[in-house]
């Protein structure tokens, strides 16, 4: 019962891939042909929000900066799971037993997430010194 791709669909897919590669190649070629050729010493200097940089690029950065960044991404991605859950919960809330099951499941998820957040907070992982 497997459905394969028809010949016209395969040709359309090949056309889209080739057209995308052509557009990307044209943009790269135009950038190299039409781009500026005279380097300027003022343009070669580092720029940071309109001010002179307080630290040269490439200087060592504290590992704590990366730890806090990874924790932010971790908690942010976990919180994103709430949005699709809310949509699915809204559809299943009237079905026999599913609404309560899904609510308890999300409360367990949030409890684990909250426990991890409290653990990291008490360990000082979120403190920037």
GUMI-737597 format. One record per residue (C-alpha): residue number from 1; residue in one letter; x, y, z. Coordinates in Angstrom, 3 decimals, padded with zeros to 6 digits. Layout:
<node NUM,"A",<X,Y,Z>>
...
//
This chain:
<node 1,"X",<000.000,000.000,000.000>>
<node 2,"X",<002.975,002.286,-000.276>>
<node 3,"X",<002.421,005.411,-002.283>>
<node 4,"X",<005.322,006.492,-004.438>>
<node 5,"X",<006.078,009.798,-005.978>>
<node 6,"X",<004.669,010.286,-009.472>>
<node 7,"X",<006.911,011.260,-012.362>>
<node 8,"X",<005.588,014.822,-012.455>>
<node 9,"X",<006.178,015.231,-008.715>>
<node 10,"X",<009.734,013.947,-009.091>>
<node 11,"X",<010.408,016.392,-011.908>>
<node 12,"X",<008.949,019.244,-009.857>>
<node 13,"X",<011.219,018.319,-006.936>>
<node 14,"X",<014.296,018.197,-009.171>>
<node 15,"X",<013.305,021.541,-010.697>>
<node 16,"X",<012.946,023.134,-007.232>>
<node 17,"X",<016.350,021.845,-006.117>>
<node 18,"X",<018.041,023.047,-009.304>>
<node 19,"X",<016.275,026.407,-009.166>>
<node 20,"X",<017.310,026.888,-005.524>>
<node 21,"X",<020.932,026.013,-006.344>>
<node 22,"X",<020.843,028.426,-009.298>>
<node 23,"X",<019.524,031.275,-007.133>>
<node 24,"X",<022.104,030.604,-004.396>>
<node 25,"X",<024.940,030.458,-006.954>>
<node 26,"X",<023.737,033.677,-008.618>>
<node 27,"X",<023.667,035.488,-005.271>>
<node 28,"X",<027.185,034.340,-004.403>>
<node 29,"X",<028.495,035.314,-007.833>>
<node 30,"X",<026.845,038.746,-007.719>>
<node 31,"X",<028.225,039.383,-004.250>>
<node 32,"X",<031.771,038.628,-005.347>>
<node 33,"X",<031.441,040.562,-008.629>>
<node 34,"X",<029.608,043.632,-007.335>>
<node 35,"X",<031.022,043.776,-003.810>>
<node 36,"X",<033.522,046.423,-002.660>>
<node 37,"X",<037.138,045.772,-003.582>>
<node 38,"X",<038.975,048.501,-001.635>>
<node 39,"X",<039.529,047.545,001.989>>
<node 40,"X",<039.359,050.490,004.372>>
<node 41,"X",<041.277,050.465,007.702>>
<node 42,"X",<038.266,051.971,009.470>>
<node 43,"X",<036.023,049.197,008.147>>
<node 44,"X",<038.508,046.507,009.186>>
<node 45,"X",<038.357,047.512,012.881>>
<node 46,"X",<036.041,045.624,015.225>>
<node 47,"X",<032.677,047.253,015.846>>
<node 48,"X",<030.492,046.682,018.879>>
<node 49,"X",<027.196,048.525,019.160>>
<node 50,"X",<028.580,051.875,018.024>>
<node 51,"X",<031.286,051.976,020.697>>
<node 52,"X",<034.920,051.031,020.802>>
<node 53,"X",<035.203,047.411,021.939>>
<node 54,"X",<036.254,047.006,025.553>>
<node 55,"X",<037.912,043.678,024.824>>
<node 56,"X",<039.660,042.426,021.715>>
<node 57,"X",<037.860,039.640,019.881>>
<node 58,"X",<039.317,036.236,020.499>>
<node 59,"X",<040.287,036.990,024.090>>
<node 60,"X",<039.411,034.190,026.509>>
<node 61,"X",<035.796,034.149,027.605>>
<node 62,"X",<034.646,032.723,030.892>>
<node 63,"X",<033.236,029.213,030.709>>
<node 64,"X",<030.399,030.453,032.907>>
<node 65,"X",<029.128,032.540,029.974>>
<node 66,"X",<028.674,029.395,027.881>>
<node 67,"X",<027.111,027.449,030.752>>
<node 68,"X",<024.500,030.149,031.298>>
<node 69,"X",<023.846,030.287,027.537>>
<node 70,"X",<023.350,026.523,027.339>>
<node 71,"X",<021.031,026.559,030.357>>
<node 72,"X",<018.983,029.335,028.769>>
<node 73,"X",<018.608,027.368,025.536>>
<node 74,"X",<017.766,024.196,027.480>>
<node 75,"X",<014.995,025.793,029.537>>
<node 76,"X",<013.741,027.807,026.572>>
<node 77,"X",<013.367,024.699,024.395>>
<node 78,"X",<011.581,022.854,027.187>>
<node 79,"X",<009.125,025.698,027.675>>
<node 80,"X",<008.361,025.660,023.930>>
<node 81,"X",<006.751,022.245,024.474>>
<node 82,"X",<003.925,023.989,026.354>>
<node 83,"X",<002.429,025.551,023.217>>
<node 84,"X",<001.737,022.388,021.203>>
<node 85,"X",<000.614,020.653,024.384>>
<node 86,"X",<-001.980,023.380,024.976>>
<node 87,"X",<-003.403,022.898,021.480>>
<node 88,"X",<-003.582,019.124,021.849>>
<node 89,"X",<-004.951,019.415,025.400>>
<node 90,"X",<-007.749,021.661,024.170>>
<node 91,"X",<-008.794,018.976,021.651>>
<node 92,"X",<-008.615,016.057,024.120>>
<node 93,"X",<-010.033,017.702,027.248>>
<node 94,"X",<-013.592,016.470,026.592>>
<node 95,"X",<-012.624,012.844,025.897>>
<node 96,"X",<-013.100,010.333,028.671>>
<node 97,"X",<-010.005,010.246,030.903>>
<node 98,"X",<-007.614,011.899,028.448>>
<node 99,"X",<-007.933,015.438,029.796>>
<node 100,"X",<-006.923,014.476,033.331>>
<node 101,"X",<-004.127,012.216,032.080>>
<node 102,"X",<-002.659,014.970,029.896>>
<node 103,"X",<-002.951,017.545,032.693>>
<node 104,"X",<-001.135,015.283,035.176>>
<node 105,"X",<001.497,014.492,032.552>>
<node 106,"X",<002.233,018.196,032.006>>
<node 107,"X",<002.268,018.900,035.745>>
<node 108,"X",<004.895,016.158,036.169>>
<node 109,"X",<006.913,017.689,033.314>>
<node 110,"X",<006.718,021.147,034.911>>
<node 111,"X",<007.633,019.724,038.325>>
<node 112,"X",<010.776,018.098,036.892>>
<node 113,"X",<011.603,021.324,035.065>>
<node 114,"X",<011.075,023.372,038.226>>
<node 115,"X",<013.180,020.975,040.294>>
<node 116,"X",<016.021,021.252,037.785>>
<node 117,"X",<015.763,025.045,037.833>>
<node 118,"X",<015.845,025.149,041.656>>
<node 119,"X",<018.800,022.754,041.728>>
<node 120,"X",<020.772,024.935,039.326>>
<node 121,"X",<019.810,028.078,041.212>>
<node 122,"X",<020.966,026.653,044.560>>
<node 123,"X",<024.218,025.399,043.026>>
<node 124,"X",<024.924,028.939,041.785>>
<node 125,"X",<024.969,028.006,038.099>>
<node 126,"X",<022.894,031.075,037.213>>
<node 127,"X",<025.085,033.598,039.044>>
<node 128,"X",<027.312,035.840,036.960>>
<node 129,"X",<030.315,037.165,038.871>>
//
